[in-house]
């Protein structure tokens, strides 16, 4: 069995309120399911690794084959927890360490 290659995406959330971890992941999962259905969502293997509520930044992990699916889904998000929001992808990397170096976190 082949090893699943992963990618990490750094996100910036611009919204009126301060969304919680759960609200962010619910918005991401619903956007992926809306665009690609349940099967497409299962291919992504999404996971929220880190989230800072004060800065509204986060890191999500996905499979390499689904990076473009996830990026398109993130671009389609217009609200988080009922409040207007936009999600920006700041950087993509193969490891968390190099992602933090790119962003100087």
MOSULHU-V611886 format. One record per backbone hydrogen bond with DSSP energy under -1.0 kcal/mol. CO is the residue of the C=O (numbers start at 0). NH is the residue of the N-H. If there is no record, write none. Layout:
BEGIN
((CO/NH) (CO/NH))
END
This chain:
BEGIN
((4/63) (6/61) (7/92) (8/59) (9/89) (10/57) (11/87) (13/85) (19/23) (20/24) (21/25) (22/26) (23/27) (24/28) (25/29) (26/30) (27/31) (28/32) (29/33) (30/34) (31/35) (32/36) (35/39) (36/40) (37/41) (38/42) (43/62) (46/60) (49/58) (51/55) (51/56) (55/12) (56/51) (57/10) (58/48) (58/49) (59/8) (60/46) (61/6) (62/65) (63/66) (65/69) (66/70) (67/71) (68/72) (69/73) (70/74) (73/76) (77/84) (79/82) (82/79) (83/15) (85/13) (87/11) (90/9) (92/7) (94/98) (95/99) (96/100) (97/101) (98/102) (99/103) (99/104))
END
